[in-house]
Amino acid sequence: MPAKPRPRKPCIKCGRLITNSNYDRHLRACGGRDKTLRKIKAEWKQSNGKYKCPHCDKEFTKAGIGGHIWRMHTEEGKSFDPSFGYRKGTRSAWNKGLTEHIDTRVKRNAITIREGYENGTIKRRKGFKHSKETKKKISDWQLKFLEKNPDQVLYRKFHSSKESYPEKRFRKSLEKAGIQGWIYRYPAGIYEYDFAFPELKLDVEIDGSTHLKPEVKKKDIRRDAWSRSQGWSVARFTAREIKTNLQDVIIKLEKKIEELKNSSVV
């Protein structure tokens, strides 16, 4: 049996029918204009029943085309931040911490969704894939966010703070050789360098076996490209080299340091 429709009442500013539970929140945010119900032209309708956006040619349902145009193609919509209240702390999700076992509203929504899956009115998005354009937008947004909030980088949040054996051995060799000017785990943008020489702009990385994986290699290439774009040089040594041929590693590092010092003098 389908769930009963929730009672609604018209907004005194824009006239839209709003559910009673959302009315106060809508009223505070409403500027007297209906953001989603735009004038939809008949010529936008396609043979498949969807409506093509006159600005970007993307297709949407009749219910979604108005919101898309306002959100993506108007100055007001572009500047609108739907998560502002959550970030500021003045808003919180109404169902946070609730389950269908302790809240009738959550239970009602869960039943409606289950029935929708069973009768086909709600389609599962299993196997859904973003387009390359969308993936790039998501990636660019994530990068900008992490550059502004480096403390939110997952690697930094969950990476073990414990010094690995190769790092410890390498550090002791630096101290024994009298090599100075380095900082252990130096923050740089969204990354963290194993051993950095800030004055020389030299990043020294100690790579374990995980860096042999193809997906990790791609990340290392992207990371090194970013470092070089910031004027840094990168020297990578494997954990195996540290364990079996440490003296040669130190000699190579000393040569690299000497090269950078001479180039800075010139």
Backbone torsions as a table, in degrees:
resi	resn	phi	psi	omega
1	MET	NA	122.7	-177.9
2	PRO	-64.5	149.4	-179.5
3	ALA	-67.9	147.4	178.8
4	LYS	-69.9	141.5	178.8
5	PRO	-64.0	141.4	-179.1
6	ARG	-74.5	143.1	-179.9
7	PRO	-64.6	141.1	-179.0
8	ARG	-130.1	159.8	174.1
9	LYS	-142.5	151.1	-176.2
10	PRO	-73.1	140.8	176.2
11	CYS	-70.9	135.8	-177.9
12	ILE	-72.9	-11.5	-179.2
13	LYS	-98.0	-49.4	-174.5
14	CYS	-112.7	-11.4	176.4
15	GLY	86.7	-4.5	-179.7
16	ARG	-68.7	150.1	176.5
17	LEU	-83.9	118.2	-176.0
18	ILE	-118.4	140.0	177.8
19	THR	-63.5	149.2	-177.4
20	ASN	-57.6	-36.6	-177.3
21	SER	-70.1	-24.7	-178.4
22	ASN	-103.7	-0.9	-170.4
23	TYR	-62.9	-48.8	-177.9
24	ASP	-61.5	-42.8	179.6
25	ARG	-65.3	-41.4	178.1
26	HIS	-63.6	-41.4	-177.0
27	LEU	-62.9	-37.4	178.9
28	ARG	-67.2	-34.2	-176.4
29	ALA	-91.4	-19.1	-173.3
30	CYS	-70.5	131.5	177.7
31	GLY	-100.9	14.0	-179.7
32	GLY	88.9	3.0	179.4
33	ARG	-122.8	141.8	179.5
34	ASP	-83.2	115.6	-173.6
35	LYS	-80.1	-22.2	-174.5
36	THR	-105.8	-34.0	-177.8
37	LEU	-87.2	87.9	179.1
38	ARG	-97.2	165.5	175.9
39	LYS	-69.6	113.8	-177.5
40	ILE	-100.5	121.4	-177.1
41	LYS	-85.1	144.0	-176.3
42	ALA	-64.0	-32.1	-176.8
43	GLU	-70.4	-11.5	177.5
44	TRP	-75.3	-21.0	-175.3
45	LYS	-70.0	133.7	-179.0
46	GLN	-101.1	172.1	-178.3
47	SER	-64.9	-23.4	179.8
48	ASN	-85.9	3.0	177.9
49	GLY	92.7	-9.6	179.9
50	LYS	-91.3	169.9	-177.1
51	TYR	-114.8	130.3	-178.1
52	LYS	-90.4	130.9	178.4
53	CYS	-67.0	128.6	-179.3
54	PRO	-71.0	-9.9	-177.8
55	HIS	-97.6	-41.1	-175.0
56	CYS	-126.6	0.7	177.1
57	ASP	67.6	11.1	174.7
58	LYS	-77.9	151.7	-176.4
59	GLU	-105.4	141.3	-178.9
60	PHE	-141.8	165.6	172.7
61	THR	-72.7	168.8	179.2
62	LYS	-62.4	-33.0	-179.8
63	ALA	-74.5	-22.5	-174.4
64	GLY	-101.7	-19.0	-174.2
65	ILE	-65.3	-39.7	-178.7
66	GLY	-64.7	-44.8	179.1
67	GLY	-64.7	-37.0	178.8
68	HIS	-63.8	-46.6	-179.2
69	ILE	-61.0	-44.1	-179.8
70	TRP	-65.8	-43.2	-174.3
71	ARG	-71.8	-37.6	-171.6
72	MET	-105.2	-19.3	-171.3
73	HIS	-127.5	16.5	172.8
74	THR	-127.6	149.6	-179.0
75	GLU	-63.3	-38.8	179.1
76	GLU	-62.6	-44.0	-178.8
77	GLY	-67.7	-39.8	-179.5
78	LYS	-64.6	-34.5	-178.5
79	SER	-85.3	-7.4	-178.3
80	PHE	-71.9	131.6	-180.0
81	ASP	-116.9	99.2	-176.1
82	PRO	-67.3	-19.0	-177.8
83	SER	-100.0	9.0	-176.2
84	PHE	-57.8	-47.0	-178.4
85	GLY	-62.7	-37.4	179.7
86	TYR	-67.7	-42.0	-179.3
87	ARG	-69.0	-35.2	-179.6
88	LYS	-75.7	-22.5	179.6
89	GLY	94.2	6.2	-179.9
90	THR	-89.2	-12.2	178.7
91	ARG	-126.8	152.8	173.9
92	SER	-148.1	152.1	-179.2
93	ALA	-62.8	131.5	-175.6
94	TRP	-64.5	-27.5	-176.1
95	ASN	-101.5	14.3	-179.7
96	LYS	-63.6	124.4	178.6
97	GLY	82.1	-1.3	-178.4
98	LEU	-97.9	149.5	175.5
99	THR	-129.8	168.6	-179.2
100	GLU	-68.0	-14.0	-179.3
101	HIS	-83.4	-19.1	-176.9
102	ILE	-120.9	-6.5	-178.1
103	ASP	-136.6	125.8	-176.0
104	THR	-68.0	-32.3	-179.7
105	ARG	-66.3	-43.6	178.4
106	VAL	-65.1	-39.5	179.0
107	LYS	-63.7	-41.7	179.6
108	ARG	-63.6	-41.9	178.4
109	ASN	-65.6	-39.6	179.7
110	ALA	-63.6	-41.8	179.0
111	ILE	-64.2	-43.0	-180.0
112	THR	-60.9	-42.0	-179.7
113	ILE	-67.8	-42.1	178.8
114	ARG	-61.6	-45.1	179.3
115	GLU	-63.8	-36.7	178.5
116	GLY	-63.9	-39.6	176.7
117	TYR	-65.4	-40.0	-176.8
118	GLU	-69.7	-41.5	-177.3
119	ASN	-93.3	-0.5	174.1
120	GLY	87.0	1.8	179.6
121	THR	-74.0	-22.5	174.4
122	ILE	-115.5	122.7	-178.5
123	LYS	-92.6	134.0	176.2
124	ARG	-73.4	142.8	-179.1
125	ARG	-97.5	31.6	179.9
126	LYS	-64.8	130.0	-179.9
127	GLY	81.7	5.2	-179.9
128	PHE	-65.8	135.1	-179.8
129	LYS	-125.5	135.8	175.7
130	HIS	-73.6	152.6	174.5
131	SER	-73.1	164.2	179.2
132	LYS	-61.0	-36.9	179.6
133	GLU	-63.7	-44.4	179.5
134	THR	-66.6	-41.3	178.4
135	LYS	-59.3	-41.0	-179.7
136	LYS	-66.3	-40.1	178.4
137	LYS	-62.2	-43.8	179.7
138	ILE	-63.6	-44.1	-179.2
139	SER	-63.1	-44.1	179.8
140	ASP	-63.9	-41.2	179.6
141	TRP	-64.3	-44.3	179.7
142	GLN	-61.2	-41.2	-179.1
143	LEU	-63.8	-44.0	178.9
144	LYS	-62.8	-41.9	-179.6
145	PHE	-63.7	-44.7	-177.7
146	LEU	-69.9	-30.9	176.7
147	GLU	-65.6	-35.4	178.3
148	LYS	-81.2	-25.8	-177.6
149	ASN	-129.4	68.7	-176.5
150	PRO	-61.7	-22.3	179.2
151	ASP	-69.9	-12.5	-179.9
152	GLN	-94.0	0.0	177.4
153	VAL	-63.5	125.0	-174.8
154	LEU	-57.9	-37.8	-179.3
155	TYR	-59.8	-41.8	-179.2
156	ARG	-72.8	-33.9	-177.1
157	LYS	-71.2	-36.2	-172.3
158	PHE	-115.9	-4.0	178.3
159	HIS	-69.2	137.3	-178.8
160	SER	-62.9	134.4	178.6
161	SER	-81.8	-4.5	-178.0
162	LYS	-77.3	133.9	179.9
163	GLU	-71.3	129.3	179.9
164	SER	-74.9	163.6	-179.4
165	TYR	-61.8	-47.4	177.8
166	PRO	-60.0	-39.1	178.3
167	GLU	-64.8	-41.9	179.9
168	LYS	-63.8	-42.5	-179.6
169	ARG	-66.0	-41.5	179.7
170	PHE	-65.3	-42.3	179.9
171	ARG	-60.8	-44.6	180.0
172	LYS	-64.6	-33.8	178.0
173	SER	-68.9	-36.5	176.2
174	LEU	-61.9	-44.5	-179.3
175	GLU	-66.3	-40.9	-179.3
176	LYS	-66.5	-37.0	-179.5
177	ALA	-79.6	-6.0	179.2
178	GLY	74.2	21.8	178.9
179	ILE	-80.8	124.3	-175.8
180	GLN	-120.4	174.8	176.7
181	GLY	89.3	10.1	-178.7
182	TRP	-105.1	155.6	177.6
183	ILE	-129.0	131.0	180.0
184	TYR	-81.7	132.5	-179.0
185	ARG	53.3	68.3	-176.4
186	TYR	-90.3	122.1	-180.0
187	PRO	-72.9	132.4	178.6
188	ALA	-143.3	106.6	-176.9
189	GLY	61.3	-128.5	178.4
190	ILE	-90.7	2.4	-176.5
191	TYR	-107.3	174.7	177.3
192	GLU	-140.8	118.4	-177.8
193	TYR	-83.3	140.3	179.0
194	ASP	-61.8	-57.6	177.3
195	PHE	-134.6	117.8	-176.7
196	ALA	-117.5	142.0	172.3
197	PHE	-111.2	87.6	-173.2
198	PRO	-56.9	-39.1	-178.2
199	GLU	-66.1	-34.9	179.2
200	LEU	-93.1	-8.5	-175.0
201	LYS	54.8	53.9	179.4
202	LEU	-119.1	125.4	177.9
203	ASP	-106.2	122.1	178.4
204	VAL	-110.8	119.6	-177.4
205	GLU	-111.1	136.9	174.9
206	ILE	-106.8	108.2	-172.9
207	ASP	-97.6	123.8	174.6
208	GLY	-82.6	-171.1	-175.6
209	SER	-66.7	-24.7	-178.8
210	THR	-65.2	-23.1	-179.6
211	HIS	-73.6	-3.1	176.0
212	LEU	-85.8	-14.6	-180.0
213	LYS	-70.5	140.5	-177.1
214	PRO	-56.0	-42.2	-177.4
215	GLU	-68.5	-32.8	178.5
216	VAL	-74.8	-35.3	177.3
217	LYS	-60.3	-40.9	178.5
218	LYS	-62.0	-41.6	179.4
219	LYS	-65.3	-39.0	178.8
220	ASP	-64.3	-40.1	178.9
221	ILE	-63.2	-44.3	179.2
222	ARG	-64.8	-41.0	179.7
223	ARG	-65.3	-45.6	-179.8
224	ASP	-64.4	-36.4	178.0
225	ALA	-63.2	-40.8	177.8
226	TRP	-64.5	-43.8	-179.4
227	SER	-60.5	-43.5	179.8
228	ARG	-66.7	-33.3	177.5
229	SER	-67.1	-20.5	177.8
230	GLN	-95.0	6.3	177.2
231	GLY	90.7	10.9	-178.8
232	TRP	-94.1	150.3	169.3
233	SER	-100.7	151.2	-176.9
234	VAL	-125.5	129.7	174.9
235	ALA	-123.1	122.5	-178.6
236	ARG	-114.1	134.1	176.2
237	PHE	-128.6	140.4	-179.7
238	THR	-82.0	157.6	177.6
239	ALA	-62.6	-32.3	178.3
240	ARG	-63.7	-41.2	177.8
241	GLU	-62.0	-40.4	-179.7
242	ILE	-63.9	-37.5	-176.6
243	LYS	-78.1	-34.9	-171.4
244	THR	-109.2	-23.3	-173.9
245	ASN	-142.5	52.1	-172.5
246	LEU	-65.3	-35.5	-178.0
247	GLN	-62.2	-41.7	177.6
248	ASP	-65.2	-35.7	177.9
249	VAL	-61.5	-45.1	-179.8
250	ILE	-64.7	-39.8	178.5
251	ILE	-62.9	-45.0	178.4
252	LYS	-61.7	-40.9	-179.5
253	LEU	-65.7	-42.6	179.2
254	GLU	-62.0	-39.7	177.3
255	LYS	-63.5	-42.2	179.9
256	LYS	-63.8	-42.4	179.0
257	ILE	-62.5	-42.6	-179.9
258	GLU	-63.6	-40.6	178.6
259	GLU	-61.9	-44.0	-178.5
260	LEU	-68.1	-37.1	177.6
261	LYS	-65.3	-42.4	179.7
262	ASN	-67.2	-38.4	180.0
263	SER	-68.6	-32.3	179.4
264	SER	-72.2	-31.0	178.8
265	VAL	-69.9	-41.9	178.6
266	VAL	-66.0	NA	NA
